[in-house]
Structure formats: structure tokens, C-alpha cells
Amino acid sequence: ATEFLPLNHKLELPAWSSDGSKVAYFSQNVLYLYEYASRQSTRIIEINDRRGSKLIWKSENELFFCASGGIYLLNVASRNVKRVIGSETAWPIINAYVKETDILVFTTDVLIESKASYVPFIKAIPFHAIGRESARTLLALESPDEIVPSLSDDGRHMVFTRLAHDQDPKASQLSNSVYYLDLPTKQG
């Protein structure tokens, strides 16, 4: 491996842009953009109270990230941020964005009144339909699991393992099973 991002600070969650020209990453609560051609990093925005989930590119200049109460979309050129999925009581976590089908896959907690507790659900929604229709529930998880997904090349299927958090958050362990989900296709 070749070190191409030598830094004087801790780097977290690097993510290549879809065109391969940039790498977005966090250093503490600051989002940086590394331009591969110039070998320069630029400070983009500080995000307090961010979730430790991954960064996911939607397009050449748009990037999803998770922070307090939602999933946000950042235009890295204008530095404009908007919340696209949100809740003041749940912390949605982005799992994947499937460009080919325009589907956003995320995990969010849903209150199950009969259990008097929150249960995480994997949900999906066409990006263009956010705010106009409800996300489709794909699977309920055993609390408090986090999924580690991988998408098929055509974006129609997802396999994942589950990262189960024990009482001790430092003792997270991957499950021994791999799960499979069919993702919804793009709708009109």
C-alpha cells in the first residue's frame, strides 16, 4: 500500500468520489476534501454532534453524512447542507446510496409501543421521493445492531453482516451470518 494522504491529524471515514478525483474524510468533527490531482486537502465544514457512520457520495459534488437527528446532503462546492432524512427522536444512519436506481438505504429507530422500546429498521426510499412518500421497511433488526452492507454491481441487492454492540461499546463484534436483501427499484 502507498500512503498518499499523509496527515498530521487523525483521519476517519475516507470515501472516494464517484469520479475518483477526490477523497472526503473527517478529522475529528471537520470534513475535508482531498483533491487527488493537486494532492491538497481543503477544510469544507465543521459538523458537531456527527454520527460515526460512513460518508457516501451521491454525485460528483454531493455527499451524504449523518449528524444529530438526520442524514444530510452536502454540496461540497457551495458548502450548502440540507437534512434529507430526519427525526428529533431517532438517529438515522445511512447504509448505502444506489446511484443506478436512485435508492437511499438507511437504518432508523422506530418506536414499537407494544415493546415500549425503539427497534432499528432498515428502510429504503427513492431519493426523488423523499418528503413525498414514506420509506419502505425492508427489515427489522435486533437492537442495537448496525449493518455493514455491500451492494451488487447493479444496485438491486444488498448483503450485510451485523455489528452487534455489547453492553461494553468497545467490545463490538461482527456476527457470524451474512444477510441478503432485495432493494426496491427506481419508481417513476
N, C-alpha and C positions, 0 to 999 in steps of 0.2 A: 504494500500500500504506500502511496505517496501522500505526504502531508501537503495540502495545497491551501489550507486555511490556518496558517499559524497565527495564534491569537495570544494576547496577554490576559485573557479572561475566560471564564467557563462558557463553553458553547453547548447549547441544548437544542434538540429537535430540528436538525438541519433538514431542509426539504428543497429538492431541485425544482426549478420552474419547469413548466411543460415543454418549453423550447430548449431547455438545457443551458441557458445563458446565465442563470442566476441561482444562488442558494439563499433561501431565507433561513434565519436561525434566531433563537433567543440567547441572550446573555443576561442572566438574572431576569429582570422584567422589561428588558429593552429588546425590541425586534430590530434586527439588522438585515440588510440585503447585501450580499456579496456578489459583485459582478465578475464573472469568471474571466472575461476578456481583459479587463483592466486590473484584475487582482486587487480590487479595492472594496472595502466594506463601508456601507453608509448606514448611519443610525436612522431608522424610519419612524418609530413611535414607541413610547413607553406605555406598557399595559400593566396596570396594577391589578392585583387580585385575579391573575390569569390562572387557568387550569393547565395542568401539565400534559395535556393531550397534544397530539401532533399538529403540525402546520400542513395544510393541504391547499395546493394551487387549484383555483377554478379556471383561470385563463392566464395568459402571459403576464398580466398586471394585477390580477386579483387573487387574494389569498384568504382562506378561511383560518380562523383560530378560535379558541374557546377562552372565555373570561367570565367574570361574575355574571351569573344569570343568563348566559346565552352563548350562541355560536354567532360569530361576527365575520363580516366580509370586509377586507381592507383593500382599497385600491392603492397599490404601492407608489404609483406615480403622483397622485393627488394627495395621498395620505388620508383620504376620506374613509371613515369607518361607519358601517351600519350593522345593527343587530338584525340577523335574518331568522333565527330561531331563538325564542327566549321564554324565560319564565323567572319570576322572582322567587319561586319556591323550589324549583328543580334546577339542576345544573346539567344541561345537555352537553354531551361530548360528541364531537364529530368523529365518525369512524371512516368515512370514505366519501368522495365525490366522483361519480361516474360520468365523465365528460360525454361519452358516446350516447348515453341515454338521459343525461341531464338530471340524474338522481342523486340526492343528498341522503346519505345514510348516517344516522346518529343514534346515540343511546340517551335516554332521558328517564328520570324517575317519575312514576305515576302513583298517586295515592290510591291504594286499594283499601276502601273503607272497611270491608269485612275482616281484613287483617290488621287494620289500624296502623298500617305502615306503608312506606314507599317501596316500590319494586321497580328495578330497572327494566326498560323495554327497548328493544332495537326497533327503530322506526325508519321509514323511508318516505321521501316526497320528491316529486319533480321540482327542481329549483324554481321554474317559472310559475309554479302553483302555490308557492309559499305565501301565506296570508289570505289565500282564496279558498283553500281546501285543507282538510285535516291530513296529517301524515298517516300513512298506512302502518299498522303494527305488524312487524314481522315475527317477533319472538319475545317472550318474557324470560328474563334471566333470574337466576338465584342471586339475591342481594348478598353482598355488594361486589358483583363481578364487573370486570372491564374486559372488553373484547380486543383481540389483536387480529385484525382482518387482513385478508389477501383477496384481491379481485381477479376474476378471469379476464383474459385479454379483451373480450367483447363487452365486459361490464355487466353481464347478466347474472353472474353467480358470485357468491362470496363464500369463502371458507374462513373459519376463525378458530382460534383457541381462546380459552377464557383465563384471564388473570384474576385469580381469587385472592382477595385481601383477607388475611387472617386478622385476628384482634390486634396483632402487632403489625403496623403498616410496613415495617422493614422486612417482614417475613413473607412478602408476596411470592407466589409460586404459580407457574403455568400449570394448567390442567393437563391431564393425560389424554384428552379427547380432542378431536377436530370436528367441528360442526360445519354444516353446509346449509346455505340459504339461496333460494332463487330470488333475485331482486326484481322489482317491478320494472316494466319497460316504459319508455317515454310515452306520455299521453299528450294528445292534441293540445 
